[in-house]
């Protein structure tokens, strides 16, 4: 069906209609700025205003001529005689679709016209059922301080509002299509359980999603035949259950790591703190206070005097870490990271104290690589296996790194190195896992330089060459995925093989699956490549999560690019793209932001900035915030939430370009 022309003008090149509004930022530094956010703005608009495929520009004369059902800034109208599908209860849609409409599509006893009608309804119902990812599927996120992490989907539940997720520039008509970018997460929710699909690509990459999860697919599929060669390449967004073998899914090869790695870690942040003691040596204490009963305004010394007890044997003031209140733990941590000397130890019995700060040097990342490849956890120690008889150079490298780190190295028996430290064994277990099947790479600690050091050490421990290409081995599926990501970040292609009969995965560096087409050359888009589907497998139901991103796409396990759950009516590549519906939703969204700005200004509040579904307000009182929230619910029918308040925020004159500082010192960029 031919789409009607847009009635609004796109503000972004390549877009078919006018999207979200941006209120120009008031450049400068602003104190006590509060951000108010519309909860699930677009889905709420569709429900509140009865926007659906069949209700926009309906055929009823009385609806077309009515004056109270117009879409702002457009000539569209909304049906007043019936509720649209989206506006009604959708809980039963899945069962209705699967048990009634989908079988009718394949019922040969029906006429082709009737089957086509069932097909249209079946696909429409699919749109309204949330597409989700299982709890253990992975996404790549960036924290407010610029650290790139790889997390399980369920692990972002607590702080998703403060994260950005990895995506790509997704305007296919733009020269920058495929370029990696981090974008905000707009919504996140746990949606119960669902049956799953496991999709395996030709290079061995796999990811798991619900059957109705929409995926960007490069078309035409096959380069064979003159009629195919003449077709213009384009993106179609197809549900996982409708994928076919050899469909080309998009893979981001250029996975970014943190631009600069963390230089040091505070040990209580990264290990199990059960029975962890922290202490300050007497000689350091005396540099800030001569005696415990001396009057002082130093917050660190006040905490030590209040909560720590002095040991004449060790000549340290010590306390149980978990018994210190969190606010005072933060004061200690900040002081330590700024040079205060505190030490830690497990248990109250005799044993070695070690610095509470762990420096992250080149030697540290080398030992991490060796541990991930050949390490194991013992009682109060960890081991790195390496036979001196077969690998004397490797043994010399390991021994040298341990000595430079000044770690307590036990006697080497010619077969394995032993580092005698409960704390260091807990650090290795916490960062990299324990047991061959639970090993992983601490992506959050890596920049490209440290990634190379870790990867080289890992290869020496658990790798070999296959036709001059490096091959890495592991029994951990998590580690196999991590290796693919690290290799990708270092500009290398890789394929995953396995698990074999012994349960081992092999990750092989390759030249990549480069598709070429006559007259078109290499098919790649700024290091985003199509890789064909090898197999699709049905899995049992598991808990699933739904997330929505700002541009509708994001990167999941192994660089695979997927669509989110919302916004498919406005996705131009989607086969049920509906211009009037998409245009109407964004029009009401702009109207909500504009009216909120006008309301705030009528209350004497200056609006500093606004974008899509949020507004930044200049120092509103609690009463003013409550009044705005109440007004939005009554006047707009949309829940407005107080999302956060900055101690101060610095806005530039460009959109999405600001830095906010919270009262607790956290930074958001």
N, C-alpha and C positions, 0 to 999 in steps of 0.2 A: 504494500500500500504506500502510495506517495505521501510523504510527510508535508503538512502545510508549512508555508514560510513562517519564520519567526516574526513576531510583531515588536520585539525589542532588539536593540543593537548590542551585539557582544562587546564587552569592554576588554576582552583578551583575544588576541589574534588566534584564529583557528577554532574558536568556539562558535556555536550556531546561534546562541541566544544570550541575553544579558544574565549574568550570574549574580553572585552575592555582592552586597554593597560594602565599600570600605569608607569609613569616616576618616578624613584626612587627620593624621596625628598632629597634636600640638607639640612641636619639637621642644625639648628641654628636659630638665629634671623635675619630677613632681613627687611630693611627699604624700604618704597615706593614700595612695591611689587604690581604688577598689574595682575589681573586675566582676561584672555581672554577666552570667551566661545563660542563654536559653537552653533548657534541657531538651535534647533530641528535637531540634527545631524543625527540620524538614518532615520527619515522620509525623510530628504533632500537627504541623500545618495541613498535611494531607488528610488527617483525621478531623481536625477542627473545621476545615473549610470544604470538606466533602469532595476533595480532588481525587479523581480516578479516571481511568481511560474512558469510561462511558458517561461521566458526568460533566466533563469539560466540553463546552460548546454543544450541548445537547440539542435535540431537534424540536423541543417544545417552544412554541411561539411565546407563551407567557414567561418562560425563563429568559428567552432572548431579550425581551422588552422590559423585564423587571429592572429596577434601579438599585436593588440592595444585594445583588449577587455578582457584581462585576469584579474582575481581577484587576488590581491596581496597575496602572501604566500600560494596560493592554485593552483590546476589545473582547477578550474572552469573557465568557459567563459560565456560571456553575449551575447545574440542575437543582431546582428546588422541589421537584416532584418525587425524587427517589434518592436514597443513600447509595453512594458508590461502594464498590467492594472493599476498598482500603479503609473506609470509614466505619465499617461494621466489624463485628467480632471475627477474628481470623484464626482462632484456635483450631477450628475444624478443617481448615483448608487442606492441610497435608493429607489427612485420611480421605477427604473427598477427591482430591486429585489422584492419589495412588490407587484407590479402590474403585473409582467410577470413571473419571474422565480419561485417564491414561489407557486402561484396557479398551475403551471405546475407540481410541485413535487407531488401534490395530485390529479392530473388529471388521473382518472382510465381508460380513453379512450386511454392513451398512454401506450406503452410497459414498462415493468419494467426497461429495459436497458435505455430507453429514460428518464424515471423519475429519475433514478439514476444519469444520466448526468446532468439533471436540478438541482438535489439536490447538486451536487458538485459545480456547478456554483453559486447557491444561497448562499451556505456557504462561498464561496470565496468572493462574493460581500459583505457579512456581515462583513468580516474582515476590509474592507476599510472604513466602515462607523463608525465614531467616536462614541464610547460608552461613555455615560456621566452621570453625576449626576445632579439633580435639585438644584437650588440655595440654598434651605433651608435644604438640606441634610447635615449631620455633619461629620467632620473629626477631628481627634485628632492630634495636632501639638505641636512641641517643639520649642520655640524661641531660639535665639542665646545666651541668658543668662540662659537657662536651665528651663524656666517656661513651664509647660505642660498646654495647653489650649484646649478647645473644641470649634470649630468655625463652623459657617455655611460655606458652600463651597464658596459662593460669597465673604465672608469676608476675604479670603486669597488673593484676586486678587491683592492688592496693594503691598504685601510684601512676596509673596510665595517663592521668590528666597532666602530669609533669614530664611526660616522655614525648619524643618524636619517633616516628617509625620510618624505616627505610622504604622508599618507593622509587619510582622512576618518573621522569617527565613523560606524560602519557598522551600528549597531543600528537597523533600520528602524522599530521601535516606539517609539524614543526621540525626544523633541522636538529633540534636538541632532543628529539624523541629517544628514549632509552637511557638518558643521562641519569645517574643516581642522584637522589635528593632525599633529605629527611623532612617529613611533614608531620603536622599535629595529628593525634588520635582524637577523633571527635566523639566517639561513643564506645562503650565496652560493656558487655553483659554476659552473664552465664545463662544459657538458654536450655538447660536440661540435658537430655540424652538424645542421640541420633545415630542412625546407621551411617557408616562411613565408606569412602572409596579410597583405596591406595593406588596412586598413579605412579608408574615407573617409566622413566624416560630411557632412551637408547644409551645414554652414558651412565646409567645406573642410579641417577638421582631419583629419589622418591619423596613424595609428600602426601599427606592425608587430609581429606576435607569431607564435608557432607556431600551427598549426591547432587544437591541443587546449587552448590557453590559455583559461582560464575568465574570463568577463567578467560583471559585474553588469548586468542589464538590467531596466528598469522595465516592469512588466506591469500591466494589459493594454496591448497594443501600440497599438491604434487606438481613438480616441474615438468611432468611428462605430457606431451601432446601440444600441438600448435594452439588449440583453443585455450589451454591453460596458460601458455606463455604470453598470450595477448591480454590476459586478465590483469587488471591493476591490483597490486598488492594492497591489502587492507587488513584491519583488525576486526574480528568478530568475537563477541563475548558469549561463551557457550558454557552451559552447565556441565559439571563433571560427569554426570550420568549420560550426557549426550556426546561426550568425546568419542573419537574413533582412533584406532591405531594409526600412527603416522601423522596425526594432527600436530602442528608445530606450536608448542608452548614457549613462552618467552622466558629466558633465563638471563639474569643479570650477572655478568662475569666480573665486573669491576666492583667488588664489595669493599666499602671503605672500612678502615679501622680508625681508632682514635688518632687525631693528628699528632698528639704528643702523649706519651705514656705517663702513668703515675710514677713518681720518683720514689715514694716510700709508702708503707702501709702501717697503720696502728694495729698491732697484733690482736687486741681484744675484739676488733671489728671483724676478724676473718676466721676465728676458731671458736669451737665450743668452749665457753667460759666456765663450765662446771669446774669448781675447785681451783679457779685461777686466782692467784694472788698478784697484787701490784704493789710496788714499793718505790720509795724515793731514798737514795743513799743519804746518810747523815751529812757528808761533805757538801752535797748539792743543796740540801735543806739549809745549811748554815750560810750559803751565799745569799739567801733571801730572808732568813730569820735566825737569830742566835739561839733562842730557846723557845720551848713550846708555850710558855706562859707570857711571852712577850706580846704586847699589843701590836696588831698589824692590820692593814687594810688590803693586804695581798690575798685575793680570793683563793689562790692555790694553797697557800700556807694555812688559811682558815680551814680549808677542807682537810688537809693533812692533820692539823691539830684536833679537829673534831672527830674524824673517822679512823685515823691510822693509829696503830700502836707501835712503840719502839722496841726493836730487838737488839739487845746488847751483843748477841752472838754475831749477827750479820751486819750490825751497825746500819740498819735501815728502818725507816718507818713503813709499815706494811698494812694492807687491808685486803679483804676478800672483794674482788671486783664486783660480783653480782649483788653485794650488799650496799654498794654505793648508789645513791639515787641517780637517775638518768641525767638530770640537769647538771649534777656535779661531775658525772662521768664525762660529759661534753666539755666542761671547763678543763678537766685533766687532759683530754685528748687534744684540745686546741693548744694547750701549753706544751704538750709533748711534741706536736708537729711543728712548733715554733722554737724548739730547742731545749725544753725542760727535760731533765734526765730522770726517767722512770724505768723500772725494770719489772719483768714478769717471771712467774714460776708457777708450775702446777703443784698443788698440795702444800701442806705446812711443814712437811718433813725436810730433812737435809737434802739439798740438791742445788743445781746451778741456776742462778738468776741470769736472764738475758735481756738485752735492750728491748724495750717495748715497741720500738720502731724497727721495721724490716726494710732495709734499703733494697731497691729493685735495680740491681746492677746487671751488666752483661753476664757475669758469672752465675747470678741467680737464675736468669732465663735459660742458661745452658743446663743447669742442674734440673730445672723444671722439665726440659725436653728429655733428659736422661731418665728422670723419674717416671714420666708418662710412658716412655718406651719400655723400661726395664725395672721399674721400681715396685716395691711392696712395703706394706706397713707391718711392723712387728710390735712387740710389747715395749712401749717407751722408746721406740726408735723407728727409723725407716731404712730400707736397704736399696741399693742399686746393683743389680747383677751384671757382671762383666768379667769374662775369663781373661786373665793377663796372658796366658799361654797363646791364645788365639788373637787377642786384640790389645797388644801392649800400648799402642798409641792412644786408643780410647781410654784405657785405664789411667794413663798419664794425664790426659785431659781432665777426667773426672776428679782425680786426686788434686790437681792444681786448682780447679775451681772451688772445691770444698775448702782448701786451705786459705784461699784468698777471701772466702766468705767468713773465715774464722769460725767455722762450725766444728763441733766436737766429733772428730772422725775416729772411729774405733779401729781396731787392728784389722788390716786387710788380709783375707785368707786365700787370695788368689782367685776367688770366685765371685765375691760380692763386697761392696763397700757398705759399712754400717755407720749411720750418723746417730749418735746416742743423745736424743733429745725428745722429750714428750711434746714440747711445744712445736718443734720443727716437724715432727711426724703429724701433728694435728694440722699444721699449715699445709703440708703436702696433701693430706686427705681432703681438707676443706677446699683447696683451690683446684685440685686435679683428680679427686676421687681416689678410691682404694679398691683393689681387685681389678683384674684384667677387663671385665665386662662393664665396669663403672668409670673407667678413665675418661677424662675430658680435658680440654684446653681452656684456661682462664682468659677468654677473649677480651674481657674488660681491662686486662692489664697490658694489652699489646698495642704498640704502634708497629709500623712496617719493619723498622730496624730490629726490634726485639722479637718480632715474629720470625724473622729469618734466623736469628740465633737459636730460638727454640726449635724451629723446624729442622735445622741442620743437625742439632744434637739428637732429636728424635729419629732422624733417618739413620744416623750412625748406629743407633741402638736397635731399631726395628724396621730397617729398610734394606732394599737391594735394587740392583739395576735390571731392567728388562728392556733389551734393545736400546740401550743408552738412555732410557727414561727411568726416572726414579719411581720406585714402587714402595708404598708404606703399608704395613700390616697392623691389624688390631682386632681384638675380639669385641670391642665396644662400638656399637652402632652410633652412640653419641660422639665418640671420638672420630669416627669415620666422617661424620657430617662436619665436625669442627675442622678436620684436616682439609676438606674441600673448601670451606670458607677461607681458611688461612691461605691456601694455595691461590684461590681466586683473588684475595687481597694483594697478593704478590705478583699478580699478572699471569698466573699459570692456569691452564686448563687441566681438568682431572676427571677421571671416570671412577665409579665405585663398582667393584665386583664382589659378589658374595651376598650373604654368608655361605661359605663352602661347607662340606661335611663336618669339618672340625670347628665350625662356628666363626671362622675368620673372615674379615673384610679386607680387601686389597684395594688401595687407592692408588691409581696409576696416573702419573703426569702424562698428558697427551697434547696433541696439537689442536684438540677441540673438534666438535662436529660442525664443520664449516660448510654451509650449503651455498652452492653457486647456481645461478640461473642464467640461461642464455640471454644476453642483452642486458643483464642486470648486475652481473658480477657477484661478489661476496654478499650474502644476506646477513647484515649485522647493522645494528643501530646504536652507535656510541657505546660499544662493548655490551650491548644486550643482543642476544642471539636466540633464534628459534632452535629448539631441540625436540625431536619427534617423540611421540608417545609410543612406548613399547608394549605396555600391558596395563590393564585396569582391573583391580581386584576389589570385591566387596568384603567389608569387615563388619564385625559385630558392633552393636551400639555402645557408645561411650559418652561421658559428659563432654559437652561442647561449649565453646565460647564464641561470641559474635563481636566483631569490632568494625568500626567505621573510620575511614581516614579522610583527610581533607580533599584529596584528588580522586578517591575511589579505588586506588590500587595500592598494594603493598607487597613487600618481598617476604616470602616465608622460607621454610627449610631449603637449604642448598641453592638459594638464589632464585627459586621458582616464584614467578609473579602471578598474583591472584587479584581478583576483584573483591571489594568488600560487600557487605550485605545490603546497604542502602544505596539510593541514588540511581538504580538501574533504569528508571523511566527517563533519566536525563543523560544516560550514557549513549552517545551517538552510535557506537559500534554494536549496541545491544539490539537484538532483532525486534523487541517490543518498545524501542525508543519512541516516546510520545512527546513531540514538541510542545503542544499546548499544555500538557500536564507539567512537564519540566519547567516551562516558562512561567506557569502560574505559581508553582511552588517557590521559585526564586523571587518572583514578584512579591508574594506575601512575606517572604523572608526580609526583603529590602524594606517593605512597608513596616514590619515589626521593629526593625532597627531604627528607622527614621522616626516613628512615633515614640519610641522609647527615648530617643535623643531629645525630642521636643518636650516630652513629659519631664525629663530630668532638668532641662533648662528652665522650664516653667516653675520648678521647685527651687531654683537658684543654684543648681549643681552644674558645674562645667564638665562637658564631655570631652575627654582627652583624646580618645581614639575608639574606633569600632571596626569590627571585621567579621562578616558572615553571621555569627551567632553570639557575639559578645560585645560589651561596651566597657570602656575604661572610664571611671568617674573620679573627679578630683576631690578627694577628702570628704565623701558624704558621711553624714552622721548615721548612727544605727537606726534611728527613727526614719530617716529619709530612705535608707535601704529597704526597710520593711514596707514603707509606703509604696515604693516602686514595685516590689515583688507582688504586693496585693493588687496594685493597679494592673499589672501585666496579666495576672490570672483572670481578673474580671473583664478588662477591656479587650485583651488579645486572645484570651483562652489558652495562653502558653505559660508554662511554669518558668519563672525567672529565678535563678539561684545566685547567691553570693558565692562566687567560686574561690576568690582569694583577695587578700589585701597586701600590697607591697609596702614596706617601710619607705622605699622610694623607687621610682621607675624612671629610666632615661629613655625617652622616645626620640628617634631620628625623624627626618621628614619623609622617610620611605615606609611603606606598609610592611608589616611582619618583621620589623627591624627595631628591636628594643631589648633592654636588659633590666630586669627587676630584682631588687634585693628584698628578701623577707626579713621580718623582725628577728628571726633566729639565725640570720646570717646566710641562709641558703640563697643561691644565685640561680636565676632563670633567664635564659637567653632566647 
